[in-house]
Amino acid sequence: MVEEIPALFDPEGSGALQLYAFQSKTGKFDASEELTNYLKIHEIDYDEDKVAHFENNEGTSIRACEFFRDSRIWLVYLMANQGKMLLATYNSCEPVEDELFQTLTHIISSVRFL
């Protein structure tokens, strides 16, 4: 745990994958709106052209983007399915190599909402 947030990391690496889970009591999440809100908190403008949009076969909306802040790279994945949402962030002071990027992609694509 890092700052009371579940975190996964390679002890020999420089980054951490943190996971935040949310459930709405009032309706469903809009993935683009939620990503916009998250980026705004970090003073990053939402640029539609820099956001990847996916939907899996379970109807989960997935948004992914990356940005640089304070000499760190951030990969942000937001998954929303009705009233459930998972925000996954990976940040590191080192560039994300292809192998790590593929590992993160597999982790994110394995998420299923129950």
N, C-alpha and C positions, 0 to 999 in steps of 0.2 A: 504494500500500500504506500502510495505517495500522497501526502496531504489528505489522507482519508479516502482516496480514490484508488480503486483497483488498478494496478499497473503491472504490465508484463515487460520484462527486459532481459537481454542477454548480458550476463555479468561482465563479459569482455567487450560489449558494445558501448556506444555512447548515447543511445536513445532509449525512450520508454514509450510503450503503447498504453494509454490510459483509456478506461471505459466508463462511460456515464450512462445510466439507464433511467428512463422516465416513463411514467404512465399518466395519461390525461384522464381526469375525472369528468371533463366537460365535452369531449369530442375527439376528433382525430387530428393528428399532426400534419402540417404541410411541410414537406422536407425542404423545399427551397426557402420558405419563410424562416424556418428554424435555423438553417445554415446562415442565412443573411443576418439573423440576430446574433449568432455565435461570432461571426466575423466582425460584426459591429463592436462587440465587446473588446475585441483585440485591435480595434481601429483599422480594420481592413475593409475596403470597399468590395461589395459583392459584384463580381464581373461575370455575367452569364457565360461569356465565351471561355472562361477559365475553369468552369465547373463541369465535371463529367456527370451525366445523368444516366441512371440505370433503373430498371425494374426487374425483379426476379420473378420466377414462376409462382411465387406465393403472394404476389401483389405488393411486395415491399419496395418502396421508393428509396433509392440510394443516390446520394450526392457525394462527390469527392472533389477535393481541390488541394492545392498546396500553396504555401506562402512562406516568405522569409521575414523574420522579426528578431531583432536583437541578436544577430549573427547565428540564428538557429533556423533550421528548416522545419516546417510543420506540415504534416499530411493530415487532412481532416476528412473523416468519413461519417456521414450522417445517414442513418437508416430509419425509416418511419413506416409503420404498418398500422393503420387505423389509429387507435389511442395509445400505441406503444412506440417508443423511440429509443434508439441507441446512438450515442455520439462516441466515436472512437478517434482519438488523436494520437499521432506519433510525432515526437519532436526530438531533434538531435542536432549536435553541433557539427556533425560530419555529413557529407553527402549520402544520400540513400542509393546504395548500389542495387543493380537489377535483382540479385538474389533476395535481398531483404525486401525489396518492393514486391516481389512475387510472394514471399512469405506473408506479408501484410495483406495482400490481395486475397490469398487463400483463407486467412483468418476471417476477414470481413465477409467473404462470400459464404462462409460456413455458418454465419449467424442465422438462426431461425427463431421467429417469435411464436410462443406457445399461446 
